[in-house]
Amino acid sequence: MAKYVPPEQPKAMQIFDIAFIVVAIFLALWLPLRLGLAGVAKSIDKIENPTWESLGQNATMAGFWEKLGYDPATAHDIIQNRFHYVFDIPTLVVMVVVLLGYFIFLFRASDKEYREVIDEKFGDKR
């Protein structure tokens, strides 16, 4: 039986594949930030006339804030800037559909390529 020799991909297509993957990774990381779906918190929990106690800081924490040059009013925005996690059903459904579509495509393409390799190696014996 002859040794299997896979088909070779041209250098230009290898470069295209690398560029495509780099662009896809960049878009996957950048697009959610651009659309406002990820990143820093969207709002600050405001406290009128903040004190260290109302900000949830004990004496030791307040001492460190003061060593850094902050008072309760200037530290307010830093301390109160919190992530607000929202569970959004439509976004979850879109994500599930996209992932399922990707895996269906992946399995069908892999099955097709697998069958081509088997046919190339062993001939059409089905």
N, C-alpha and C positions, 0 to 999 in steps of 0.2 A: 504494500500500500504506500502511495506517495505521501511525503510529508506535506502537511498543510502549510501554505504560504499565504498569509493574509494580503489583501489588496493594499497598496501603498497610497497614502494621502499626499497630494501635492503640497509643497512647502507653502504656497500661497493660501491654501485652504487651512493649513495649520495656523498660520498667522491670523487669518480671519477668525478661526475658532477662539484663539486666545483673546483677540480684541473683543469679540462678541461676549465672552465670559466676563472680561473686565468691565465692560459697559453694563452688562446685566447685574453684576454685583454692585457697581456704583449706583445704578438706578434703584436696586432693591434697598439699599441703605439710605439714599438721599430722598427718594420719592415720599416715603412716609413723613419725613421731616418737613418737606415742602408743602405737603397737603395738610399739615397740622395734626397728623395722627400719632406723632411721637415727639419726644423732646421734653423741654422744661414744662413745669406746671403752667396751666393756663390762667390761674387766678391766685391771689394772695388772700388768705383769711384775715380780714382787717380787724384790728382791735383799736377802739378809740382810747386815747391816752394810755398807751401801753406802760406797764410796769414789768419788772423782771418776773414777779409772781404770775401776772396775767399771761406772760409769754411762756410760762412753764419752766422757768429757770430757777435753780436753787442758788444759794449764796456762792458756792464754789464756781458754778457755771457763770454767774453774773460777774464774779471777780475776773475770770478769764476773758469775758467779753470786754470788760473795762480795760484790761491790760492791752487788748487789741485796739483800743480807742473807740469803742462803741458804747453808746448809752441805750436805754430801752427804745427810744424813738428811732435811732439809726439802725439798730439790730432787728427791728420789727419785721422789715421786708425779707430779711435773710431767714429768720426763724420761721415765719409764717408762710414762706414759699414752699408749698407742699404739693406732692403729686396727687392728683385727683383721678383715681381709676374709675372708669365708667365701663360697664358691661353693656354693649350695644348689640342687640340681636341681629339687625340687618348686616352689620359689619361681620359678625360671626358667621352668618349664612354665606356671605360673599366669600369669606376666607375658606370655608369648608368646600364650596363649589369649585373655587380655584384649585385647591389642593387635590380634590377628587379628579378634576379634569387633568391636572398635571400627572397624577399617578396612572390614570387610564391611558393617557398618551404614552407615558413611559413604558408601561407594560405592553401595549400594542406594538410600539416601535421595537422594543427589545425582542418580543416574540417573532416579529417579522425578520429582524436581523439574525436571530438564533436559527430560524428555519432556513434562511439563505446560507448560513455557514454550514449547517448540517447537509443541505442539498449539494453544496459545493464540495464538501468533503466526501460524502458517501453516495451522492447521486440521489435521484428521486425514487425512493424505494417504498413510498407509501401506497 
